[in-house]
Amino acid sequence: MMRVRVAELKDHLSEHLRRVEAGARIEVTDRARPIAMIVPIEGGLEMDPPATPFSAIRDKRYASARWKRSSLEMLLEERGQR
């Protein structure tokens, strides 16, 4: 089993997750004490194929909402209230 510090995990997360995906188990430590374990999903992850391929909907465009104000105006108004 591999041990990594939190900072190391954050700096190289993708690399460590690829190791886990390949079957490795990683113990995460904080100041030399174990705080978490990252383990592969048992049996793998099963996904159903999409009902419609992305290529069939890639260029689909939606009609305008036809609001009286632009979405940008509404967003700026909301942010101004924070």
C-alpha positions in Angstrom: 0.0 0.0 0.0 1.2 3.4 -0.9 1.2 6.3 1.6 1.0 10.0 0.5 0.7 13.3 2.3 -2.2 15.5 1.6 0.0 18.1 -0.1 1.5 15.4 -2.4 -2.0 14.1 -3.2 -3.2 17.6 -4.1 -0.1 18.3 -6.3 -0.4 15.0 -8.2 -4.1 14.0 -7.9 -4.5 12.8 -11.4 -1.4 10.6 -11.2 -2.6 9.0 -7.9 -6.1 8.4 -9.2 -4.7 6.6 -12.3 -2.8 4.3 -9.9 -6.0 3.6 -7.9 -7.8 2.9 -11.2 -5.1 0.4 -12.0 -5.7 -1.3 -8.7 -3.5 0.4 -6.1 -4.6 1.4 -2.7 -3.4 4.7 -1.3 -3.4 5.8 2.4 -3.6 9.6 2.8 -1.7 11.0 5.8 -1.8 14.4 7.5 1.2 15.1 9.7 2.2 11.4 9.5 -1.2 10.1 10.8 -3.5 8.2 8.5 -6.8 10.1 7.7 -8.2 8.4 4.6 -7.9 5.5 2.2 -8.4 5.7 -1.5 -9.3 2.3 -3.0 -10.6 1.2 -6.4 -14.3 0.6 -6.9 -14.9 -3.2 -6.6 -16.2 -4.7 -9.8 -15.4 -1.5 -11.7 -17.7 1.1 -12.9 -20.4 0.1 -15.3 -22.1 2.7 -17.5 -25.0 2.4 -19.9 -24.3 3.6 -23.4 -26.1 6.9 -24.3 -29.5 6.8 -25.9 -28.5 9.4 -28.5 -24.9 9.8 -29.7 -23.3 13.2 -29.0 -22.7 13.8 -32.8 -26.5 13.8 -33.3 -27.1 16.7 -30.8 -23.8 18.6 -31.0 -25.1 21.4 -33.2 -28.6 21.7 -31.7 -29.6 25.3 -30.9 -32.3 26.3 -28.5 -34.8 29.1 -28.9 -34.2 32.3 -27.0 -36.0 32.6 -23.6 -37.3 36.1 -24.8 -37.0 37.6 -21.3 -37.6 41.4 -21.0 -34.1 41.7 -19.6 -30.8 40.1 -20.6 -29.4 37.3 -18.6 -26.3 39.4 -18.0 -28.4 42.2 -16.4 -30.1 39.7 -14.1 -26.7 38.1 -13.2 -25.2 41.4 -12.3 -28.3 42.3 -10.2 -28.0 39.1 -8.3 -24.3 39.5 -7.7 -24.8 43.1 -6.5 -27.0 41.7 -3.7 -24.2 39.7 -2.1 
